[in-house]
Amino acid sequence: MAVTEIRFAGSGGQGLILSARMLFHALTLEGKTVARSQGYEPTSRGGFCFSDVVAGDGDLDYPLTTGLNYLLVLDQVGVVPSQSLLRKGAMVIADERLTPEPPTKNVDLHRIPLTDQAIAIGNIRVANIIGLGLMCGLGGFCGKDALTEAIKLEMPKNFLELNLEALVAGFAAVSELQAA
Protein backbone atom coordinates (compact mmCIF):
# COMPACT_ATOMS: atom_id res chain seq x y z
CA MET A 1 0.00 0.00 0.00
CA ALA A 2 1.42 3.35 -1.00
CA VAL A 3 0.48 6.22 1.26
CA THR A 4 -3.30 6.59 1.31
CA GLU A 5 -5.01 9.75 2.56
CA ILE A 6 -8.61 9.61 3.75
CA ARG A 7 -10.94 12.32 5.08
CA PHE A 8 -14.25 12.08 6.89
CA ALA A 9 -15.97 15.47 6.58
CA GLY A 10 -19.29 17.01 7.49
CA SER A 11 -20.79 18.67 10.51
CA GLY A 12 -20.16 18.18 14.20
CA GLY A 13 -22.15 15.36 15.77
CA GLN A 14 -22.11 13.03 12.74
CA GLY A 15 -19.54 10.62 14.17
CA LEU A 16 -16.76 11.62 11.77
CA ILE A 17 -14.03 11.52 14.40
CA LEU A 18 -15.35 8.16 15.61
CA SER A 19 -15.25 6.75 12.06
CA ALA A 20 -11.65 7.85 11.61
CA ARG A 21 -10.73 6.37 14.99
CA MET A 22 -12.29 3.03 13.99
CA LEU A 23 -10.43 3.07 10.66
CA PHE A 24 -7.19 4.02 12.41
CA HIS A 25 -7.58 1.09 14.80
CA ALA A 26 -8.50 -1.35 12.01
CA LEU A 27 -5.54 -0.35 9.85
CA THR A 28 -3.26 -0.75 12.85
CA LEU A 29 -4.65 -4.26 13.36
CA GLU A 30 -3.73 -4.97 9.73
CA GLY A 31 -0.14 -3.92 10.41
CA LYS A 32 -0.21 -0.56 8.62
CA THR A 33 1.56 2.58 9.76
CA VAL A 34 -1.17 5.11 10.49
CA ALA A 35 -1.56 8.73 11.58
CA ARG A 36 -4.80 10.50 12.44
CA SER A 37 -5.70 14.17 12.83
CA GLN A 38 -8.91 16.08 13.28
CA GLY A 39 -10.39 19.53 13.48
CA TYR A 40 -13.72 21.11 14.19
CA GLU A 41 -15.35 24.47 14.65
CA PRO A 42 -16.10 25.56 18.23
CA THR A 43 -19.75 24.49 17.97
CA SER A 44 -20.75 21.11 19.34
CA ARG A 45 -23.29 20.44 16.56
CA GLY A 46 -23.57 21.74 13.02
CA GLY A 47 -20.16 23.34 12.45
CA PHE A 48 -17.53 21.98 10.06
CA CYS A 49 -15.82 18.87 11.39
CA PHE A 50 -13.25 16.58 9.81
CA SER A 51 -10.96 13.73 10.71
CA ASP A 52 -8.13 12.54 8.49
CA VAL A 53 -6.28 9.24 8.31
CA VAL A 54 -2.94 8.80 6.57
CA ALA A 55 -1.84 5.18 6.14
CA GLY A 56 0.97 3.25 4.51
CA ASP A 57 3.13 0.16 4.79
CA GLY A 58 6.32 1.84 5.94
CA ASP A 59 7.29 5.07 7.62
CA LEU A 60 5.10 8.05 6.86
CA ASP A 61 7.05 11.07 5.64
CA TYR A 62 4.32 13.43 6.80
CA PRO A 63 1.40 12.59 9.10
CA LEU A 64 -1.11 15.13 7.73
CA THR A 65 -3.13 15.07 4.53
CA THR A 66 -1.75 16.86 1.49
CA GLY A 67 -3.78 15.14 -1.24
CA LEU A 68 -6.87 13.08 -0.48
CA ASN A 69 -7.40 9.69 -2.15
CA TYR A 70 -10.77 9.21 -0.42
CA LEU A 71 -13.40 11.57 0.95
CA LEU A 72 -16.52 10.56 2.84
CA VAL A 73 -18.66 13.69 3.12
CA LEU A 74 -21.84 13.51 5.18
CA ASP A 75 -22.90 17.17 5.05
CA GLN A 76 -22.54 20.04 2.60
CA VAL A 77 -20.50 22.02 5.14
CA GLY A 78 -17.64 19.53 4.59
CA VAL A 79 -17.31 20.08 0.84
CA VAL A 80 -15.61 23.46 0.43
CA PRO A 81 -12.85 22.93 3.03
CA SER A 82 -12.07 19.48 1.57
CA GLN A 83 -12.33 19.77 -2.20
CA SER A 84 -9.06 21.62 -2.74
CA LEU A 85 -7.26 18.64 -1.18
CA LEU A 86 -8.78 16.06 -3.55
CA ARG A 87 -6.35 14.32 -5.87
CA LYS A 88 -7.39 13.77 -9.47
CA GLY A 89 -9.47 10.59 -9.55
CA ALA A 90 -10.09 10.55 -5.79
CA MET A 91 -13.08 8.56 -4.62
CA VAL A 92 -15.79 10.73 -3.08
CA ILE A 93 -18.73 9.20 -1.23
CA ALA A 94 -21.36 11.83 -0.51
CA ASP A 95 -24.58 11.51 1.43
CA GLU A 96 -27.34 12.04 -1.12
CA ARG A 97 -29.65 13.91 1.26
CA LEU A 98 -27.28 16.18 3.18
CA THR A 99 -24.71 16.88 0.45
CA PRO A 100 -26.68 18.26 -2.50
CA GLU A 101 -23.60 19.75 -4.19
CA PRO A 102 -20.68 17.31 -3.77
CA PRO A 103 -17.37 17.72 -5.55
CA THR A 104 -17.75 16.53 -9.13
CA LYS A 105 -14.64 17.66 -11.02
CA ASN A 106 -12.03 14.96 -11.68
CA VAL A 107 -13.33 12.60 -8.97
CA ASP A 108 -14.98 9.18 -8.79
CA LEU A 109 -18.25 10.33 -7.19
CA HIS A 110 -20.73 8.04 -5.46
CA ARG A 111 -23.90 9.76 -4.21
CA ILE A 112 -25.40 7.34 -1.69
CA PRO A 113 -28.46 7.69 0.57
CA LEU A 114 -26.40 7.03 3.70
CA THR A 115 -28.73 8.95 6.01
CA ASP A 116 -31.78 7.14 4.63
CA GLN A 117 -30.03 3.77 5.03
CA ALA A 118 -29.16 4.64 8.62
CA ILE A 119 -32.76 5.59 9.36
CA ALA A 120 -33.89 2.26 7.85
CA ILE A 121 -31.50 0.41 10.18
CA GLY A 122 -32.96 2.27 13.12
CA ASN A 123 -30.70 5.22 13.94
CA ILE A 124 -29.57 8.17 11.81
CA ARG A 125 -26.35 8.27 13.83
CA VAL A 126 -24.85 5.23 12.04
CA ALA A 127 -24.64 6.86 8.60
CA ASN A 128 -20.94 7.34 9.32
CA ILE A 129 -20.35 3.62 9.85
CA ILE A 130 -22.33 2.68 6.73
CA GLY A 131 -20.14 5.14 4.82
CA LEU A 132 -17.00 3.73 6.42
CA GLY A 133 -17.90 0.20 5.31
CA LEU A 134 -18.82 1.36 1.82
CA MET A 135 -15.63 3.37 1.38
CA CYS A 136 -13.40 0.55 2.62
CA GLY A 137 -15.26 -1.99 0.51
CA LEU A 138 -14.99 0.08 -2.66
CA GLY A 139 -11.44 1.27 -1.97
CA GLY A 140 -10.08 -2.05 -0.72
CA PHE A 141 -7.63 -0.37 1.66
CA CYS A 142 -9.03 -1.94 4.86
CA GLY A 143 -10.76 -5.26 5.36
CA LYS A 144 -14.14 -5.95 6.91
CA ASP A 145 -12.68 -8.29 9.55
CA ALA A 146 -10.31 -5.64 10.89
CA LEU A 147 -13.09 -3.02 10.94
CA THR A 148 -15.39 -5.44 12.75
CA GLU A 149 -12.71 -6.09 15.35
CA ALA A 150 -12.02 -2.37 15.79
CA ILE A 151 -15.72 -1.68 16.33
CA LYS A 152 -15.95 -4.53 18.86
CA LEU A 153 -12.96 -3.19 20.77
CA GLU A 154 -13.98 0.47 20.85
CA MET A 155 -17.77 0.69 20.69
CA PRO A 156 -19.81 0.82 23.91
CA LYS A 157 -21.85 -2.37 24.33
CA ASN A 158 -25.21 -0.60 24.04
CA PHE A 159 -24.29 0.60 20.51
CA LEU A 160 -22.26 -2.41 19.35
CA GLU A 161 -24.89 -4.43 17.47
CA LEU A 162 -26.30 -1.36 15.71
CA ASN A 163 -22.84 -0.32 14.51
CA LEU A 164 -21.95 -3.83 13.38
CA GLU A 165 -25.21 -3.93 11.41
CA ALA A 166 -24.31 -0.56 9.85
CA LEU A 167 -20.88 -1.87 8.84
CA VAL A 168 -22.49 -4.90 7.19
CA ALA A 169 -24.90 -2.55 5.36
CA GLY A 170 -21.96 -0.51 4.07
CA PHE A 171 -20.18 -3.55 2.69
CA ALA A 172 -23.48 -4.85 1.23
CA ALA A 173 -23.91 -1.53 -0.60
CA VAL A 174 -20.62 -2.26 -2.39
CA SER A 175 -22.13 -5.39 -3.94
CA GLU A 176 -25.24 -3.45 -4.96
CA LEU A 177 -23.15 -0.72 -6.62
CA GLN A 178 -20.98 -3.24 -8.45
CA ALA A 179 -24.06 -5.14 -9.68
CA ALA A 180 -25.71 -1.98 -11.03
VOKOL-269885 format. One record per residue: residue in three letters; x, y, z of N, C-alpha, C, O in turn. Coordinates in steps of 0.05 Angstrom, whole numbers, plus 5000, padded with zeros to 4 digits. Example, Ala and Ser with C-alpha at 12.3 -4.5 7.8 and 13.67 -1.06 7.14 Angstrom:
REM residues 2
ala526448865156524649105156526449345156528549345169 ser525749555142527349795143525850015157526850235161 
END
This chain:
REM residues 180
met501749765000500050005000501850255000503450295018 ala501550414979502850674980501450845001499550745013 val502351085006501051245025498151315015497851394992 thr496251275032493451325026492451535046492851515070 glu491051735035490051955051486951955049485851965028 ile485751955073482851925075481752145093482952215114 arg479452265085478152465102475252395106473852305087 phe474352435130471552425138470752705143471852835161 ala468852815129468153095132465053135133463552985121 gly464253345147461453405150461053605172462653785176 ser459053555188458453735210458853595237458653345239 gly459353755257459753645284457353475293455053555288 gly457853255306455753075315455052845297453352685304 gln456452825274455852615255457552365259457352175243 gly459252365278460952125283463352105265464451885262 leu464252335254466552325235469152255249470752105239 ile469552365273471952305288471952015297474051885297 leu469651915305469351635312470051455289471451255292 ser468951515265469551355241472551345236473651125230 ala473851575237476751575232478251415253480151275247 arg477351435278478551275300478250975295480150825299 met475950895286475450615280477250525257478450305258 leu477450685236479150615213482150605222483550425215 phe482950805238485650805248486250545263488350425258 his484550465280484850225296484949975278486649805281 ala483149965258483049735240485549715223486649495220 leu486549935213488949935197491349855214493149715204 thr491449935239493549855257493449555261495549425262 leu491049445264490749155267491749005242492748775244 glu491549135219492549015195495549055191496648965170 gly496849185210499749225208500649465193503049495187 lys498949655187499649895172500750105192500250095216 thr502250285180503150525195501050735191500350795168 val500050855212497751025210498051275227499151265249 ala497151505217496951755232494151855229492751815208 arg493151995249490452105249490552385260491952445279 ser488952565247488652835257485752915254484152785240 gln485053135266482253225266482053515271483953645281 gly479753635264479253915270476253955269474753815256 tyr475454165283472654225284472254515293473954625307 glu470054625285469354895293468454895322467754675333 pro468455115336467855115365464855085371464055175393 thr463354965353460554905359460354605363461654455348 ser458754515382458554225387456954085366457353845361 arg455054215353453454095331453154295308452654525313 gly453454195284452954355260455254485247455154545223 gly457454545261459754675249461454475234461154235237 phe463254575217464954405201466654225220467754325240 cys466853975213468453775228469753595208468553525187 phe472253515213473553325196475453155213476353235235 ser476052915203478152755214479552605191478252485174 asp482152625191483752515170485352275179486252255203 val485852085161487451855166489451835143488751845120 val492051805151494151765131495351495138496151445161 ala495451315118496351045123498250945101498151035078 gly500150775109501950655090503250405102502650335125 asp504950275087506350035096508850095111509549945129 gly510150305105512650375119512450635134510250715141 asp514650765139514651015152513051225136513251225112 leu511651395150510251615137512051865138513051945159 asp512451975114514152215113512852455126514152625138 tyr510152465125508652695136505952585146504552455131 pro505252645171502852525182500252665176498152575185 leu500252885161497853035155497153005125498952945109 thr494653045118493753015091494853245074494753485082 thr495753175050496553375030495053335004494853524987 gly493953094999492453034975490752784980491752564982 leu488152834983486352624990485852414968485352494945 asn486052164975485251944957482351874961481051784942 tyr481251914985478551844992477252065009478552175026 leu474752125003473252315019470452205024469052145005 leu469752185049467052115057465852375068466752475088 val463852485054462752745062459752705069458152625052 leu459052755094456352705104454652955105452252935111 asp455753185100454253435101455553645083458053645079 gln453953815071454954015052457154185064458954275050 val457054235090459054405103461854295100463854435104 gly462154035095464753915092465953925064468253855061 val464454025045465454025017467554235012469854165004 val466954485016468854695009471554665022473554695008 pro471654615048474354595061475954345052478254325057 ser474554155039475953905031476553885002478553744995 gln475054014984475353954956478054044945478953924925 ser479354244956481954324945484154124951486254124939 leu483653944970485553734976485153474960486853294961 leu483053464944482453214929484553174906485053354890 arg485652944905487352864883485552814858483252744861 lys486752834835485252754811484552464812486252294817 gly482052394808481152124809480452024837479751784840 ala480552194857479852114884477052014886475252104871 met476551824903473851714908472451894928473551944950 val470151984921468452154938465852004943464451934924 ile465151954968462551844975461152064990461952165011 ala458852144979457352374990454552284997453252134982 asp453652365021450852305029449052455010449252695006 glu447152304998445352414978443552634989442952824975 arg442652605013440752785025442053045036441153265030 leu444253015050445453245064447753375048448853585057 thr448553265025450653385009449553414981450253264963 pro447953624976446653654950448653744928448153704905 glu450853864936452853954916455653844923457353994932 pro456053584918458653464925460753544904460053654883 pro463253504909465353544889464853364865464153134869 thr465053474841464553314817466853314798467053134781 lys468653504799470753534780473053344785474253354807 asn473653184766475952994766475952804790478052734800 val473552714799473352524821471552294812470052314793 asp471852074827470051844824467951874845468251784868 leu465651994838463552074856461451854859460551734840 his460751794884458551614891456651764909457351814932 arg454351824899452251954916450451734927449051594912 ile450551694953449251474966447351574988447951775001 pro445051454991443151545011443951435039442451285051 leu446251515049447251415074445351475097444851295114 thr444451715099442551795120440051625119439051535140 asp438951595095436451435093436951145100435251015113 gln439351035093439950755101440250735131439350535143 ala441450935143441750935172439050945186438550805206 ile437251105176434551125187433150855184431750765203 ala433450725162432250455157433350245177431850065185 ile435850275184437050085204435950145231435749965248 gly435250395236434150455262435350695277434350775298 asn437450825265438651045279440251215259442151115247 ile439551465255440951635236443851665243445451735225 arg444551615268447351655277449351455267451751475272 val448451245252450351055241450951095211452150915199 ala450151315200450751375172453751375168454751295147 asn455251465188458151475186459351195184461251155169 ile458251005198459350725197458550585171460150435160 ile456150645161455350545135457350645114458350495097 gly457850905115459751035096462550925099463950885079 leu463450865124466050755128466250475115468150425101 gly464250305119464250045106464250065076465649915062 leu462550235065462450275036465050375025466050265005 met466250575038468750675028471050465029472550445009 cys471150325050473250115052472749885033474549775021 gly470149815029469549605010470149684982471249524967 leu469449924974470050024947473050064943474150004922 gly474350184963477150254961479050024965481350034955 gly478249824981479849594986482349645003484149485003 phe482449865017484749935033484649835062486549845077 cys482249725070481949615097479849405096477749445084 gly480349175109478548955107476248965128476449095148 lys474148825121471748815138472348685165471348775186 asp474048485166474648345191476048535210475448535234 ala477948695201479448875218477549095228477749175251 leu475749195210473849405219471949285240471249425259 thr471049045236469248915255470648895282469448955303 glu473148815282474648785307475049055320474749085345 ala475649265305476049535316473449635329473449755350 ile471149585316468649665327468049515353467049635372 lys468649255353468149095377469849195400469049195424 leu472349285394474149365415473549645426474049705449 glu472349815409472050095417469250195422468850405434 met467250045412464550145414463250065441463649835450 pro461850245454460450165478458449945472457249945451 lys458049765491456349535487453549605478452349455461 asn452349815488449649885481449349985452447150005442 phe451550045438451450125410452849925392452849965367 leu453949705403455549525387453949395364454849405341 glu451749265370450249115349449349305327449449235304 leu448349535334447449735314449749815295449349835271 asn452049865307454349945290455449715273456349755251 leu455349475284456149235268454249195244455049135222 glu451649235249449649215228450149435207449849385183 ala450849675216451449895197453849825180453849885156 leu455949705192458249635177457549425155458449445133 val455949225163455049025144453549155121453849085098 ala451749355128450249495107452049645088451549655064 gly454249765099456149905081457549715062457749785038 phe458349485072459649295054457649175034458349115011 ala455149135043453049035025452549235002451949154980 ala452749495008452249694988454349684966453749754943 val456749584972458849554952457849354931458149404907 ser456849134940455748924921453549034904453448984880 glu451849194916449549314901450649514880449549514858 leu452649674887453749864868455149714845454949794821 gln456649504851458049354831456149204813456849154789 ala453849124823451948974806450349164788449349074767 ala450249414795448649604779450049694754449049854739 
END
